[in-house]
Amino acid sequence: MRRFALLVLGLAAFAPAARAQGRFPPDSFTNLKVLPKNIEPRVLIGTMRSFALGLGVRCTYCHVGREGAPLDSLNFASDDKRTKRVARVMIQMVMHINDEHLAEVPDRPTPHIVVRCATCHRGLARPRLLDDTLGLVLADSGLDATARTYRALRQRYYGSGAYDFGDLTLADMAQTEARAGRVDNAIGLLRLAAEFSPASGQLPFMLGEVYRQKGDTAQALANYRAALAKDSTLGFARRRIAELTGTAPPR
């Protein structure tokens, strides 16, 4: 198990002498602080690939060197980059989770599920969830920038598993904004979600709720009716229409 955890990402450094020899990988490694000092070159290369795939990065994300340069020109031994120093902490965290915490799970079924880089990172260097990423943009730059960010991320990552592009992500953000009294943000987020989930009846119902909160009865009614047209089982929408029009709810 410990060997598996160590293979999650590559923290080894190649000996400086290897660059003079013009050979990659070298015969020996230096500055190994997490990986075994006698690690085999093929295992180290597999480790590095796992790291790159898990985080969606290349070698120069952690190691000193020019992107696109030959690998034997990179200074793998250097600890100058913060990302490499952080990576050591992350691999130790993975080791503790797999070797200690998961090992204590009662009646743990086999084959064992273990934590890997990709478990959290999902191909992202910084493993934020979509609502975390969009929430930062919304707070800093407003609704229009948030919509642009969402579209760009969706175009780049849709289908990759990096982010959850289901309509509930934007809907949950909209509810948070509505509770905070930022109804225009809530409306914009729900309209954005509806653009990509046009068959949803829940989204226009939620729009109706926000418009009702805003005091716009006409828009609230229009969205409640749109919700029922998409999903006739939405009893809440019927009750809202009855409340706003003063009619008995349809049976």
N, C-alpha and C positions, 0 to 999 in steps of 0.2 A: 504493500500500500504506500509506504513512504517513497519507494522508487517511482511509483506512478505520480505522486504529488510533485516530486522534483522535476518531472518531465513536463509540467504544465507550461513553463516558460523558461527561456534561456537566459541565465544570468552569468554564464561563464565568459571569460575573456581569453582571446588567443594570445599566445606569446609574441612579443614584439619581434623576435627573431624570425618568425614565420614570414613577415613582410619582406625581409631581406632575401629570403629563399624564394619568394614569389610563389608560394604554395598555399592553397586553401583546400581543406583545413590543415593546420599545422600538426606536427607530431606531439606537441605538448601544449598545455594551457597554463595560464597564470591568473592570479587574483580571483580564484574560485572561493566564494564565501558561502554559497548555498548548495550548489551542485557538487557531487562527489569529485574529488580531485583526480580520480582515475577514470573519469567518465570517457566512454569511447567516442571518437569523432562522429560516427554515424548517429549515435544517440543524441549528441549535442545538436547536430544539424536538425534532427527530428524535433528536438525541444524548441529550437528557434522557429521552425515552421509552425509549430503548434501555437507559439506565442504570437507570431505575426497574423495567423488566421483568426485566432481568438479575439484579437484587438483590432483587426483590420489595419495593421501598420506594417512598416518595413524595418529593416535592421537599424537604420539611422534614427529611428524614434528613440531608442535607448543608447545606441553606440555612436561614438564620435567619428564622423566621416562625411563625405559628400554623397548625397543621394545619387544613385546610378553609377558610382565609382566601383571598381573591382573590389570584391570582398577582402582581398588580401591587403588593401590599402586602409581599411577601417581600423581604428584604434579600439579594439574590443576590451582591452585591459583598463581603459580609463573609466573612472567613476565620476567624471565631470557633469554628466547629465542627471538632472533630478529624476527623470523618468526611470533611469536604471536603478537609482537608490530606492525609489518607491517600489519598483518591481520586486526587490528583495523582500520588502515587508509583505507584499501581496502573496508571494509564494510561501512565505512562512505562515501566513494566515490560512492558505489552502491546506498546507500540511497539518495544521492544528485541527481544522474542520474534518478532514478525512481520517486522520489517524486517531483523534481523540473524541470529538463531539459525535460524529456519525458512528463511531465504533460503539458508543453507548446507547444507540437506539435499540430498544427492546425488540426481540424477535425480528431482527432486520432481515428482510427477504433477500434472496440471491437471484440473479447476480446483483452485487452491491451497486447502488448509484453513488457516484462520487462527484465532487466539485471539480470543475476545470475552469480555465480562463473564460471559455465561451459561455459557461453557465450564467455568469453575470454580464460579461461584456457584450456577448452576442454580435461580435464584429465591430464594436465601438471602442475607441481608445478610452473614452470616459463613459462608464456604464450608467448614464442617466436614463430614466424612463421618459417616454415622450411627453407626458404632462409636466414633468420637472423641467425639461428643456423648453417647452413652450411657455411655461409659467414664468421662467426667467425673462424671456423675450417680451412677454406681455407686460410684466412689471416695469421693464426698462425702456421698451420702445413702442408699446401700444399694440392695438388690435391689428392694424394693417401689416405691421412687421411680423406679427405672430402668424397671420394667414400666409404671408410669403414664405416664412420659415417652414410652416407645415407642408405647403405645396412642394417646396424644394426637397425636404426630407422624404416625403412620400414618393416623389419621382426617383430619388436615389436609392431608397432602401425598401420600398414596398416589395413584399414577398421574400425578403431576406431573413426575417425574424428579429431584426435589430430593434424594431419598434412595433408597438401594437397600434395599428391604424384603424381598429374597429371604432364605430361611432361612439361607443361609451367613453372613450378617452376624452374627446372634446365635450361630450355631454356632461361628464363629471366636472370638468373645468368650468363649464357654463353654470352649473349649479353652485359651485363655489363663488363665482363672480356675482351671481344673483343674490346669494345670501349676504354678500358684502355690500350690496346695494349698487353694484356696478352693472346695471341692467343692460346698457348698450354693449358692453363686452360680452355679456351672456348671450344676447341676441346674435351678435356677430359670430360667436363660436358655434352656436346651434345652426345657423345658416350655413356655415362652412361644413359642418358635419352632414347636414341634409344634402348638400351638393354631391357628396360622395356616397350617400346612402338614400337615394331618392324614394325607395320603396318603404322606408321606415315610417310607421305611424307614430311611434313614440317621440320622435324628434319634433314634429309639428305640435304634438301635445305639449311638450316641454316649452316650445316657443310660445304657445298660448298662455302657459303659466307665467312666463316672464312678462309678456305683454300685459297680462292681468295685473301683475305686480306693478308695472309701470303706469297703469291706469288707462291703457289704450284698449278700450272694450272692443272696438271694431276689429283690430288686428288679433285680439285674443280669440274672438268668435271665428274669424276666418281660419285661424290655425287649428282650433278645436274641430271645425268641420272638415278641414283637410286631413286631420288625423283619423277621423271616422271614415273618410272616404278610402283611406289606405288600409285601415284595420277596423272593421266594424265591431270588434269585440272590446274596444276601449270604452268601458263603462264610465270611467272617470271623465272622459271627454263629453259624454252625454250629460252627465250631471253638471259639468261646468256650463254647457250651453243652456241648460234649464235654469241654472242660477242667474246667468246674465240676461236671459230673455224673459224670465218670469213665467216660464211654461213648465208643465209637468214633464219629467224625463220620459222619453219614448220607451215603450216596452217591446 
